Amino acid sequence: MKIKIVYFFVFSLLFSCQKEVSPYWGNAEMNFNGRKWETGQVVCEFMKGKCLNPEIIIIFEKYDQPTLTTEMIAIGKLPSAKGVHKISKIDYQNYPDCSYPHANASYRTYEIDATKESYEILEGEENYVEITDFDENSKEVKGRFHLVFIVGYKWSQSVLPDTLRFTEGRFHARVR
């Protein structure tokens, strides 16, 4: 009888334990050239460096199992302040050390660790990220975005068009 009670408590402990959920999470959805596009992962972090005001980097990733391809939108140098923030093209020639002073974005596809395509912001379009809410205590950020990219490098077997439009974008994440 004692053995049954011990087994009961051991199994109760094993099966009652819950997996710890990461405090850092995020979700996003948007239209990609007119079709719904949901991300598989959202990473949102404070940028390291000597910033007077906190800046955020947000990465939206979508993984396609059959092709082993990951699509990634990266938005960097984004102020955490509420409001609309214009997104610019990165000027690598004048800022080779990645110290670009403005909010920026890029789109890439890669397979394992090899880049297949890279796109940059199309100047002259309405490219922005709007921070609609940022809670200092919980580090939760919510926002909207509209981004238009033009091809920089294209893989020979690419099926993507030369211009990518991410519209009606919304995100909600916790910044780490």
N, C-alpha and C positions, 0 to 999 in steps of 0.2 A: 504494500500500500504506500509506504514511504517513497518508493522509487517512482510510482505513478505521480505522486504529488510533485516530486522534484522535476520529473519530465514535463509536467504541466506548467510549472513556473518557468522552466528554461525555454520551452516553446512559446510561452506567452511573451517573454521578454524578446525573443528573436523576432517574432512576427508583429509585435506591437511597435517596434522602433520605426520611426519614419526617417526617410532620407532627408538630410538637411538641404534646404533649398537655398541657392546662392542669393545673397541680398542684392546682387546686381543683375538686372534683368532689363528687357526692353522688347518692344514690338513696333512694327511699322507697316503701313500699307500705302500704296500709291498706284497711279496709272502709269504704265510704261508703253509709250506710243499708242495710247488709247485702250490698252487692255490692263486688267487688274494684275498687280504684281505685289506679292507678299514676301517679306524677308523671312529667312530662317533664323537669323541671329542679328541682334543689334548690340553693338558694343559702344558704350559712352563713357569717356574718361576725361578727367582734367588733364590738360596738356602740361607736361613738365617744362620747366624753364623759368625765366625771370620776368614773368608777366606781372604787371601792376594789378590788372583785373583778371579774375579767373577766366580762362578760355577752355573750350570744350572741343574734343574731337569725337565725331560720331561716325561709326562704320556700320553700314547695312550690308549684310551678306546673304546670298541665296545660293544654295548648293544643288546641283543637278546630278543625281546619282547615275543615271544611264550614261551621261557623257563625261562624268568625273570633273565637271567644270564648275568653278565658283565665280559668281558675279559679285562685284563689290563696289559700293559707292562710299567714298571717304570724304567727309566734310571736316576741314581743319580750321583752327584759329577762330572758332565761333565764340563770340562773347556770350556769357551766361545771362546777360541782362535781357529783360523782356524787350520785345520790339522786333522790327524787321531788319535783317542784316543782309546787305548785298553780298553776293558770292562772286568772286573774281577768278579769272584764269591765273594760274601760277606762272610767274615769270622766272623760270629757272636760270636764265642768263644773268639777270641782275641780282638774284638771290640764290646762288648755288649751294649755300649752306643751310637751306630750308628755313631761313629766318623771314620768310615772306610775311609782310605786316598785315595783310588783309585776310578776311574769311575766304576760303577757297574750297574747291571740290574737284574730285576726279572720279572716273569710272574705269574699272579694269575687269577683265576676265582672266582667269588663270586655271591651269590644270596642274594639280599638285603644287609645284613651286615655279612653273614656267608661265610667264605672261603670254596670253594669246592676243588680247586686244587692249588698247588703252585709249581713253577718250578724255578730252579736256573741255572746260566750260566754253560755250559758244558766246563770245562777246556780242553785245548788242541785244541780247535776249533778256527777258525779265527773270534773272536768277537770284533767288533769295531763300533764306531760312528765317522763319518767324518763330521766336521763342514766345509762346503764349503763356507759359507758366514755369517758374523755377522756384522750388521750395528749398531754401537754404538748410533747413533742418533735415529733411528726408533725402535731400539731393536728387529729387525727382524733377525731371524736365519734360515738358510737353511742347510740341510745336507743329508747324506746317512748313512745307517747302515746295518749290517749283524750280527744277533744274533742267537745263538743255545742254547736252554735250555734243561735240563734234569729234569725229575720228582723228586720232593722233597717229596710231599704229594699228594696222589691221592684219590679222592672221590670214593666210591665203585661202583657207577653207571656211572663213567666217560666214555666218548667216545673218549677222547683225547689219542694220542699215548704217549709213554714214552719220546720221543724226539721231540721237536718243533723247526723248522727251519724258521726263518724270514729272507728272503733274498731280495735283490734288493729293500731295503727300502729307501724311500725318505720322507722328511718332510719339512715343511715351517711353521713357527709360529712366533708370537710376544711374547716376554718374558715380564712377568709382574713383 
